[in-house]
Amino acid sequence: MQARHTLLLDGASLPARELVGGKAWSLARMRALGLNVPPAFVVTTETCKQFHESGGVMPAGLMDEVMAGVAWLEKTTGRRLGAAQRPLLVSVRSGAPVSMPGMMDTVLNLGMSDDSELALARETGAPGFARDTHRRFCEMFARIVLRAEIGALDPSDGPAGWRAAIAARGCGEVPADPAAQLESAIRAVFHSWNGRRARKYRQHHGVPEAMGTAVTVQAMVFGNSDERSGTGVLFSRNPLTGDPVPYGEYLARAQGEDVVSGSHTPEGLDALARRMPEVHRELLSACAVLERDNGDVQDIEFTVERGRLYLLQARPAKRSPAAAVRCAVDMVREGRIGPPEALSRVSAEQVRLLLRPRLPAGFDPSAASFLARGEAASPGVGAGVVAADADEAERLHALGHAVVLARPTTSPEDVHGMLVAAAIATEKGGSTSHAAVVSRQLGVPCVVGCGEGALAGLAGRMVTVDGTSGRVFEGALPVEQPSAGSDPALAALLEWASAEAPLRVLPAGCGVPRATLDLDAIEGGEDPARTAGLLAGTRGASGSVFNTDAGVHAAVEAGLEFIVVREVLPALLAACAARRHAAAAA
Amino acid sequence: MTRFEAMHGLAIKKFGTPAAVADLLGAPPEEVQAGLEAALAEGLAMGAKGAFMLTPKGQQALAAEYPAQFAAHRADPALSAGYERFEAVNTDLKQLITEWQTMTVAGETVPNDHSDADYDNRIIDRLGELHERAEPLLRGLAARLPRLGRYCERLSAALDKAEAGEIAFVSGAKIDSYHTVWFELHEDLLRVLDRSRDD
């Protein structure tokens, strides 16, 4: 049969990203690199296009091709979809050529039925796991494919009870036939392309409506099959520190969901090295291959099934601000990327976070005596006189004092006091409380939940709040102000960014050129939305607005020669980003 | 628009122009202006740079007027029930905003520096879903106290901007972000129904 709607990701050729979407392309790329990924096939973006052009009708012959794809998965894995022995389960995921919000979430364990559950229980020797997999499949299918509002299904109800509870929502049923499950899921992916959120995103970002999404159908592998099975994640470098050493977690005899749900505590990668040294070696070599191929730090999900390594997904790793800087600079020094690419990988915001005041390196917050202790809610350190309410904070600030706002809790009424505070502490509430949320937004160090009455007697005293360790210390501790110049990695970025930026950025307090317009002295000068209008005809300007990305963008657009700011590097990075943005738009 | 209503709006804004208070109340700006100027004349508010804030005397006067002004609302079981449902969604919103601001990297919580568009997009998706859940509830509240309908419009506007890529409108503290408007609504309900927040 000549395939028109589907492509097997068998490594024979690398399909075009436009045709198979980003996720399938990445799987195909991994196969082409000789890495072992679970077998998969893809329904192309062309087919999605036809589906919508015909008003939502599944194109003729599509399901025949899909079932032929399933037959190939069955042959490759030695399993059968819906079978009572060695059942094949698959995942179904959406994947447009560009990453886009609003698209359908992944459905796992599709193909699950009463028969498959029994077979899975026999095969793994874990009936509880098989039952739980069945329940999770029903929940996912109901929520994602049927778009039914269901809460968590009651484990004691059993499959018949779950299916009845889902049917009672009136959004459709979970089909017993795996082929029907597959058809519904594919249809749901196509529909999600035209969801409100996805349409809006495309409109705003100029993504063509005709692009369409692909659907990837992939065989599931089982990390809980036996003692030589497990699952984990691997980062090609440490995502917290940026240390150029692979960092990972491994959970023996478990599925990926167990790691995500936090129901089990994973071990370090050495656990894998001890149990299966050859798999560990293969994993590290795959990790090196993927990092070299992609030129960026990789976050790799893997599963080991009966001693065989499978790579499930590889993508650029999420990383802490410190790791972002370290990795970008290291990779330039290793000759993997050039300085412009490094600059594009570090945001102004990341550097602002790194330049927040901190306790000196030799100070151990857990060893020092403290006045109060709570939950660390917003990182950084701030010292000042304690004000017990927002009006008092504003008054002390107006008198030129550094202020710490300490309250039982905060509310919108206190925001004016929070705006002037060097740090914030509260007695009640946790990491989602108003104080925590607003202080993170403002970039102010904050400790919450110190306990009722814990801060009551502090008004008027000098204290230091450490939003990183969650402690309030007596007195003004020596606080270190990190500077870009004293850190070798930041210094390298500073040099590259100065060469790349479309304007000069001068540090405040080092003599300001005479032609400088002071935006802080002009009404509305702190509002980025008005910056552009105020800059017409000037050569250079200073003002707090240039501590924001939007303010720097306005300066670049207005063609300024220079700006004067407190922190040079974040402004330079924002200026470089503005230049890239303009180049991309042109 | 009475002086009381203008002052109530200002108490929620804390420090704001008549236009901003009018937007919150869904009332004509000139009437809010007149109400605030009346409060100013009585020493219940003070003004600077075209914006107003209540004086301590104004705060006290407002608190003294609440029981009589909101007596009917405080006795309305439908409004109380709506408020309880709001609190339930509020818990989810706070969790969602926390995930927006922080992310987990290798088991540790670090600030979300918004460098991962996929991560941000998933949360904005969830904010959209939360808004769809909140809408009927907000309509229910507005059916009892029509002025609250304005919050629904402002929340939709913030969501629109966030979904269109202006991500500051998720939780920006100094703009009418989703979180700012939501908190103003929360504060409004607490004042109308004489409740206090837990955290």
Interface residues (C-beta under 8 A of the other chain):
Chain A: S99 M100 P101 G102 R196 R197 K200 Y201 H204 H205 F235 N238 P239 L240 Y247 E249 K318 R319 S320 P321 A323 A324 S347 E349 Q350 L353 S378 P379 D391 T409 S411 P412 E413 V415 H416 M418 L419 T426 K428 G429 G430 S431 T432 S433 H434 A435 A436 V437 V438 R440 Q441 L442 V448 E523
Chain B: A11 I12 K14 F15 K49 P56 T91 K94 Q95 I97 T98 Q101 T102 M103 V105 A106 G107 E108 V110 P111 D113 H114 S115 D116 A117 D118 Y119 N121 R122 I124 D125 G128 E163 A164 G165 S171 G172 A173 K174 H179 T180 F183 E184 H186 E187 R197 D198 D199
